[in-house]
Amino acid sequence: MTQLPSPDKPLKIGTRGSPLALAQAHETRDRLADAFGLPETAFEIVTILTTGDRIQDRALKELGGKGLFTREIEADLLAGRIDIAVHSMKDMPVLQPEGLLLDCYLPREDVRDAFVSPTARALSDLPDGAVVGTSSLRRRAQLLNRRPDLQVVEFRGNVQTRLRKLSEGVATCTFLAMAGLNRLHRSDVPATPIDPDDMLPAVAQGAIGIERRAGDTRTAALLDAIHDHATAERLAAERALLAALDGSCETPIAGLATVTGGTLRLRGQVLRPDGSTAIADDRACPVADAPDMAREMAAHLLQQAGPGFFDWRG
């Protein structure tokens, strides 16, 4: 029988310290507590400062892309200072450090991006030359592909920081993930969801992943009780696409999988960083074949893109 955590020996949950990261860690704790009838005191939330959180005055592409929000947390996990790590899956590299496994996902939230502005309801409402704030190369490229007249400025920080910058007039609008707003219960934010047909989201957007040590069978048994298989099916396809495209925070890539019955539909998109060109693909197959189909899609997209497609011009 699996040894359960207790107030005397709590399961240590590692997370970033932002309000959204803490909300995700609390959701993980609450799901585990409910699954095993445990009190909150059987778990300890451990906040860890990451490079991405510490350095706020530089673009993510200058700091090394994906891994900026995970390295320190994974180091503590490997060292045994925490038992599990809770991550936003869109921040996760496609490969984990040796000795760590990422095989537990919570039910996925809303995958859509949100248009956020105190003065406009949609991208089409913005006047020529409007200033848009975003730190996402994907969103930047998608925006400039549709509206090359826009001025895009760097907009780092958590949800609260970006909303404050909007109120200060740094930009006319920004874009957030609907999942984050929902998890923070921020219905007060002037946000308009964007249909994926209009703005395909980041790979794994809206999904929470829980990482553990490879040999920790006790923790594996605990996490199995809260693992969402439907989310895992979708992310297996999306992350296979990202891996085959060699995606990072330095490459504008979007991808979304949906499942109906036993069929998985995968949409993928690559863009030049300046938004001048966008290439998309849309395929379907049985769920079991989805990772192979994703790799085939990636090869097709890269063939269409040609050498130097992702070269940064901004």
C-alpha positions in Angstrom: 0.0 0.0 0.0 1.3 3.5 -0.9 2.5 5.5 2.1 0.5 8.6 2.3 1.9 12.0 3.2 1.0 13.4 6.6 1.4 16.6 8.6 4.5 15.1 10.2 5.9 14.2 6.8 4.3 16.4 4.2 4.6 16.0 0.4 6.7 19.0 -0.7 5.3 20.7 -3.8 7.7 23.0 -5.7 6.5 25.9 -7.6 7.3 29.4 -8.8 6.1 32.2 -6.5 3.8 34.1 -8.9 0.1 34.2 -8.0 -0.8 32.0 -11.0 2.0 29.4 -10.2 0.8 29.3 -6.6 -2.8 28.8 -7.8 -1.7 25.8 -9.9 0.2 24.4 -6.9 -2.8 24.8 -4.7 -5.0 23.1 -7.3 -2.5 20.1 -7.4 -2.5 20.0 -3.6 -6.3 20.1 -3.4 -6.8 17.3 -6.0 -4.3 15.1 -4.1 -6.0 15.9 -0.8 -9.4 15.1 -2.2 -8.2 11.8 -3.9 -6.8 10.4 -0.6 -8.9 12.2 2.0 -6.0 14.1 3.4 -5.8 17.5 5.2 -4.0 20.4 3.5 -1.3 20.1 6.2 -0.2 16.9 4.6 1.3 19.0 1.9 3.9 21.9 1.9 4.1 24.5 -0.9 7.7 25.4 -1.5 8.2 28.5 -3.6 11.4 28.7 -5.7 12.8 31.8 -7.5 13.7 31.0 -11.1 15.9 32.9 -13.6 12.8 33.9 -15.6 11.2 35.5 -12.5 14.4 37.1 -11.3 15.4 38.9 -14.5 12.4 41.0 -15.7 14.2 43.7 -17.8 15.3 41.5 -20.7 13.4 39.6 -23.4 13.1 35.8 -22.9 14.9 35.2 -26.2 18.0 37.0 -24.8 18.0 34.8 -21.7 17.9 31.4 -23.4 14.3 30.5 -24.1 12.5 27.6 -22.5 13.9 26.4 -19.2 14.1 29.8 -17.7 11.1 29.0 -15.4 12.0 25.5 -14.6 15.8 25.0 -14.1 16.0 25.9 -10.4 12.9 24.0 -9.6 14.2 20.9 -11.3 17.5 21.2 -9.5 15.7 21.2 -6.2 13.6 18.2 -7.3 16.7 16.2 -8.3 18.4 17.2 -5.0 15.4 15.9 -3.0 14.5 19.3 -1.5 11.0 18.9 -3.0 9.0 15.8 -4.0 7.1 17.1 -7.0 7.2 20.2 -9.2 4.2 21.9 -10.7 4.6 23.6 -14.1 2.7 25.5 -16.7 3.2 23.1 -19.6 3.7 25.8 -22.2 6.9 26.8 -20.3 8.3 23.3 -20.3 11.2 22.2 -22.6 10.3 19.0 -24.5 13.1 17.1 -22.8 13.5 16.7 -19.1 16.8 16.4 -17.2 18.1 12.9 -16.6 16.4 11.4 -13.6 13.1 13.3 -13.9 9.8 12.3 -15.4 6.8 14.4 -16.5 3.9 12.0 -16.7 1.1 13.6 -14.8 -1.3 16.2 -16.1 -4.3 17.9 -14.6 -7.5 18.4 -16.6 -6.8 21.1 -19.2 -8.2 24.6 -18.9 -9.4 27.0 -21.6 -6.7 26.9 -24.3 -7.6 30.3 -25.9 -5.6 33.5 -25.8 -7.4 36.6 -24.4 -7.3 40.1 -25.9 -7.0 42.5 -23.0 -7.6 46.2 -23.3 -9.3 48.9 -21.2 -10.4 50.7 -24.4 -10.9 48.1 -27.2 -12.8 44.9 -27.5 -10.9 43.2 -30.3 -7.7 43.5 -32.4 -9.8 44.9 -35.3 -10.8 47.9 -33.0 -7.2 49.1 -32.7 -6.2 52.2 -34.7 -3.2 52.1 -37.1 0.1 52.1 -35.3 -1.4 51.1 -31.9 1.1 49.9 -29.3 0.7 46.3 -28.3 2.5 44.7 -25.3 3.6 41.1 -25.3 6.7 39.0 -24.4 5.6 36.1 -26.5 7.3 35.7 -29.9 4.4 33.6 -31.1 1.9 36.3 -30.3 4.1 39.0 -31.7 4.5 37.1 -35.0 0.8 36.3 -35.3 -0.1 39.9 -34.6 2.3 41.4 -37.1 1.1 38.8 -39.7 -2.4 40.1 -39.4 -1.6 43.8 -38.6 1.9 44.8 -39.7 1.0 48.4 -38.8 1.1 47.7 -35.1 4.0 48.6 -32.8 4.9 45.7 -30.5 6.7 46.3 -27.3 8.3 43.9 -24.8 5.8 43.2 -21.9 7.4 40.9 -19.3 5.9 40.1 -15.9 3.1 38.1 -14.3 -0.6 38.8 -14.9 -0.8 41.5 -12.3 2.3 43.3 -13.6 1.1 43.3 -17.2 -2.3 44.6 -16.1 -0.6 47.4 -14.2 1.5 48.3 -17.3 -1.7 48.5 -19.3 -3.3 50.9 -16.7 -0.1 53.1 -16.9 -0.5 53.4 -20.7 2.6 51.5 -21.7 0.5 49.8 -24.3 -3.1 49.9 -25.6 -3.6 46.2 -25.2 -1.9 42.9 -24.4 -2.7 39.2 -24.6 -3.0 36.7 -21.7 -4.0 33.1 -21.5 -7.7 32.5 -20.7 -6.5 29.6 -18.5 -4.5 31.9 -16.2 -7.3 34.4 -15.8 -9.7 31.6 -15.0 -7.4 30.0 -12.5 -6.9 33.4 -10.8 -10.7 34.0 -10.9 -10.1 37.3 -12.6 -13.5 37.8 -14.3 -12.9 41.6 -13.6 -10.2 41.8 -16.3 -11.5 43.3 -19.6 -10.6 40.1 -21.6 -12.1 38.9 -24.9 -11.4 35.2 -25.7 -9.9 34.7 -29.2 -11.0 31.7 -31.3 -8.1 29.4 -32.1 -9.0 29.8 -35.8 -8.0 33.5 -35.4 -5.0 32.9 -33.1 -3.7 29.4 -32.7 -2.4 29.0 -29.1 1.0 28.0 -27.8 1.7 24.3 -27.6 0.3 22.9 -24.2 -1.4 26.2 -23.3 -3.8 25.8 -20.5 -2.2 22.5 -19.2 -0.6 21.9 -15.8 2.1 19.2 -15.6 3.6 17.6 -12.5 7.2 16.4 -12.6 8.7 13.8 -10.3 11.9 11.9 -9.8 12.1 8.8 -12.0 12.7 6.3 -9.2 10.1 7.6 -6.8 7.4 5.0 -7.1 5.5 6.2 -4.0 5.0 9.6 -5.6 4.2 8.0 -8.9 1.3 6.1 -7.3 0.0 9.3 -5.7 0.1 11.2 -8.9 -1.6 8.5 -10.9 -4.8 9.2 -8.9 -5.1 12.7 -10.3 -3.6 12.1 -13.8 -5.9 13.2 -16.7 -5.5 10.8 -19.6 -7.4 13.1 -22.1 -5.0 15.9 -21.5 -2.1 13.5 -21.9 -3.3 12.4 -25.3 -3.5 15.9 -26.6 -0.1 17.0 -25.2 1.6 13.9 -26.6 0.7 15.1 -30.1 1.4 18.8 -29.4 4.8 18.2 -27.7 5.9 15.8 -30.4 5.2 18.5 -32.9 7.2 21.0 -30.9 10.1 18.6 -30.4 10.3 17.9 -34.1 10.3 21.6 -34.9 13.0 22.2 -32.2 10.7 24.7 -30.6 11.8 27.2 -27.9 10.9 30.6 -26.7 13.0 31.8 -29.6 10.8 30.4 -32.3 7.2 31.4 -33.1 5.3 28.1 -33.1 1.7 27.3 -32.3 -0.1 24.0 -32.0 -3.4 22.6 -30.8 -4.8 19.1 -30.6 -8.4 18.2 -30.0 -9.9 14.7 -29.6 -13.4 13.6 -30.8 -14.1 10.0 -30.1 -11.0 8.1 -31.1 -9.8 10.7 -33.6 -7.2 13.4 -32.8 -7.1 16.6 -34.9 -3.8 18.5 -34.8 -3.3 22.1 -36.1 0.2 23.5 -36.3 1.6 26.8 -37.4 5.1 28.3 -37.8 5.8 32.0 -38.4 8.7 34.2 -39.3 9.6 36.2 -36.2 8.7 39.4 -38.0 5.3 38.0 -38.9 5.9 38.4 -42.7 5.1 34.7 -43.4 2.9 32.1 -41.7 2.7 28.4 -42.6 0.0 26.1 -41.2 -1.1 22.5 -41.4 -4.2 20.6 -40.2 -4.3 16.8 -39.9 -6.3 14.1 -38.2 -5.6 10.4 -37.3 -6.4 7.8 -34.6 -5.3 9.0 -31.2 -2.7 6.2 -30.9 -1.0 7.4 -34.1 -0.9 11.1 -33.1 2.8 11.5 -32.1 3.9 10.0 -35.4 1.5 12.2 -37.3 2.8 15.2 -35.4 6.4 14.5 -36.5 5.2 14.1 -40.1 3.5 17.5 -39.8 6.6 19.1 -38.4 8.7 17.7 -41.3 6.2 19.1 -43.8 6.2 22.5 -42.1 10.0 22.7 -42.0 10.2 21.7 -45.7 7.8 24.4 -46.7 9.6 27.0 -44.5 13.1 26.3 -45.8 16.4 27.3 -44.3 16.7 30.4 -42.1 12.9 30.7 -41.7 13.1 31.3 -37.9 16.1 33.8 -38.1 15.4 36.7 -35.8 15.0 40.0 -37.6 13.8 42.2 -34.8 
